[in-house]
């Protein structure tokens, strides 16, 4: 499990230019990248990226129109160019 998360995190970093800024776990999952189609694996890979300071979590509360809370991710500008 840990190796899958690390490999997934590496793949996300390699393909960061293909993601919007900021991005969500769903953005990653919908790309259908090898090994990152499963929600749990994507979540674990994103946890690795947060733990290694590649990205930071941004939590958004419900919107005025009643939208659900969302967690998105922003790239750390010190780890490379902005997505």
Phi and psi restraints in degrees (value plus and minus 20) as a CYANA .aco file:
   2 UNK   PHI     -86.8   -46.8
   2 UNK   PSI     -60.0   -20.0
   3 UNK   PHI     -84.1   -44.1
   3 UNK   PSI     -60.0   -20.0
   4 UNK   PHI     -81.6   -41.6
   4 UNK   PSI     -61.6   -21.6
   5 UNK   PHI     -85.4   -45.4
   5 UNK   PSI     -62.5   -22.5
   6 UNK   PHI     -86.2   -46.2
   6 UNK   PSI     -62.7   -22.7
   7 UNK   PHI     -83.9   -43.9
   7 UNK   PSI     -60.8   -20.8
   8 UNK   PHI     -83.3   -43.3
   8 UNK   PSI     -62.3   -22.3
   9 UNK   PHI     -82.4   -42.4
   9 UNK   PSI     -62.5   -22.5
  10 UNK   PHI     -81.0   -41.0
  10 UNK   PSI     -62.9   -22.9
  11 UNK   PHI     -84.7   -44.7
  11 UNK   PSI     -60.9   -20.9
  12 UNK   PHI     -81.5   -41.5
  12 UNK   PSI     -63.2   -23.2
  13 UNK   PHI     -83.4   -43.4
  13 UNK   PSI     -63.4   -23.4
  14 UNK   PHI     -82.4   -42.4
  14 UNK   PSI     -51.8   -11.8
  15 UNK   PHI    -130.4   -90.4
  15 UNK   PSI       3.2    43.2
  16 UNK   PHI     -78.2   -38.2
  16 UNK   PSI     -48.9    -8.9
  17 UNK   PHI     -87.8   -47.8
  17 UNK   PSI     -35.2     4.8
  18 UNK   PHI    -109.9   -69.9
  18 UNK   PSI     -20.4    19.6
  19 UNK   PHI    -127.6   -87.6
  19 UNK   PSI     128.1   168.1
  20 UNK   PHI     -91.1   -51.1
  20 UNK   PSI     146.7   186.7
  21 UNK   PHI    -142.6  -102.6
  21 UNK   PSI      99.2   139.2
  22 UNK   PHI     -93.2   -53.2
  22 UNK   PSI     148.9   188.9
  23 UNK   PHI    -147.1  -107.1
  23 UNK   PSI     143.1   183.1
  24 UNK   PHI    -137.7   -97.7
  24 UNK   PSI     148.7   188.7
  25 UNK   PHI     -79.6   -39.6
  25 UNK   PSI     -55.4   -15.4
  26 UNK   PHI     -83.4   -43.4
  26 UNK   PSI     -58.6   -18.6
  27 UNK   PHI     -76.6   -36.6
  27 UNK   PSI     -64.9   -24.9
  28 UNK   PHI     -84.9   -44.9
  28 UNK   PSI     -68.5   -28.5
  29 UNK   PHI     -81.4   -41.4
  29 UNK   PSI     -59.7   -19.7
  30 UNK   PHI     -91.2   -51.2
  30 UNK   PSI     -37.1     2.9
  31 UNK   PHI     -86.8   -46.8
  31 UNK   PSI     -46.5    -6.5
  32 UNK   PHI      49.9    89.9
  32 UNK   PSI       6.4    46.4
  33 UNK   PHI     -85.5   -45.5
  33 UNK   PSI     126.1   166.1
  34 UNK   PHI     -72.8   -32.8
  34 UNK   PSI     105.2   145.2
  35 UNK   PHI      62.8   102.8
  35 UNK   PSI     -23.2    16.8
  36 UNK   PHI    -142.7  -102.7
  36 UNK   PSI      10.0    50.0
  37 UNK   PHI    -111.4   -71.4
  37 UNK   PSI     -37.1     2.9
  38 UNK   PHI    -112.6   -72.6
  38 UNK   PSI     111.8   151.8
  39 UNK   PHI     -77.1   -37.1
  39 UNK   PSI     -60.5   -20.5
  40 UNK   PHI     -87.7   -47.7
  40 UNK   PSI     -58.9   -18.9
  41 UNK   PHI     -87.7   -47.7
  41 UNK   PSI     -61.4   -21.4
  42 UNK   PHI     -81.0   -41.0
  42 UNK   PSI     -65.5   -25.5
  43 UNK   PHI     -81.3   -41.3
  43 UNK   PSI     -62.6   -22.6
  44 UNK   PHI     -85.7   -45.7
  44 UNK   PSI     -60.1   -20.1
  45 UNK   PHI     -84.1   -44.1
  45 UNK   PSI     -60.9   -20.9
  46 UNK   PHI     -87.5   -47.5
  46 UNK   PSI     -54.1   -14.1
  47 UNK   PHI     -82.6   -42.6
  47 UNK   PSI     -59.6   -19.6
  48 UNK   PHI     -82.0   -42.0
  48 UNK   PSI     -64.3   -24.3
  49 UNK   PHI     -84.9   -44.9
  49 UNK   PSI     -55.9   -15.9
  50 UNK   PHI     -87.9   -47.9
  50 UNK   PSI     -65.0   -25.0
  51 UNK   PHI     -84.0   -44.0
  51 UNK   PSI     -49.9    -9.9
  52 UNK   PHI    -116.7   -76.7
  52 UNK   PSI      -9.8    30.2
  53 UNK   PHI      42.6    82.6
  53 UNK   PSI       6.7    46.7
  54 UNK   PHI     -98.6   -58.6
  54 UNK   PSI     -55.3   -15.3
  55 UNK   PHI    -154.6  -114.6
  55 UNK   PSI     144.3   184.3
  56 UNK   PHI    -147.2  -107.2
  56 UNK   PSI     126.7   166.7
  57 UNK   PHI     -99.2   -59.2
  57 UNK   PSI     119.3   159.3
  58 UNK   PHI    -146.3  -106.3
  58 UNK   PSI      92.8   132.8
  59 UNK   PHI    -116.3   -76.3
  59 UNK   PSI     111.9   151.9
  60 UNK   PHI    -134.4   -94.4
  60 UNK   PSI     106.1   146.1
  61 UNK   PHI     -90.6   -50.6
  61 UNK   PSI     158.3   198.3
  62 UNK   PHI     -76.8   -36.8
  62 UNK   PSI     127.8   167.8
  63 UNK   PHI    -103.9   -63.9
  63 UNK   PSI     149.5   189.5
  64 UNK   PHI     -82.0   -42.0
  64 UNK   PSI     -47.6    -7.6
  65 UNK   PHI    -111.0   -71.0
  65 UNK   PSI     -13.0    27.0
  66 UNK   PHI      74.0   114.0
  66 UNK   PSI      -7.5    32.5
  67 UNK   PHI     -82.8   -42.8
  67 UNK   PSI     137.9   177.9
  68 UNK   PHI     -95.0   -55.0
  68 UNK   PSI     135.0   175.0
  69 UNK   PHI     -81.0   -41.0
  69 UNK   PSI     126.1   166.1
  70 UNK   PHI    -151.0  -111.0
  70 UNK   PSI     123.9   163.9
  71 UNK   PHI    -132.9   -92.9
  71 UNK   PSI     100.9   140.9
  72 UNK   PHI    -138.7   -98.7
  72 UNK   PSI     152.7   192.7
  73 UNK   PHI    -150.6  -110.6
  73 UNK   PSI     118.4   158.4
  74 UNK   PHI    -138.6   -98.6
  74 UNK   PSI     119.7   159.7
  75 UNK   PHI     -92.0   -52.0
  75 UNK   PSI     123.1   163.1
  76 UNK   PHI     -96.4   -56.4
  76 UNK   PSI      98.9   138.9
  77 UNK   PHI     -82.2   -42.2
  77 UNK   PSI     -36.4     3.6
  78 UNK   PHI    -101.8   -61.8
  78 UNK   PSI     -30.2     9.8
  79 UNK   PHI    -121.1   -81.1
  79 UNK   PSI      -9.1    30.9
  80 UNK   PHI     120.9   160.9
  80 UNK   PSI    -193.4  -153.4
  81 UNK   PHI     -91.0   -51.0
  81 UNK   PSI     133.7   173.7
  82 UNK   PHI     -81.8   -41.8
  82 UNK   PSI     123.9   163.9
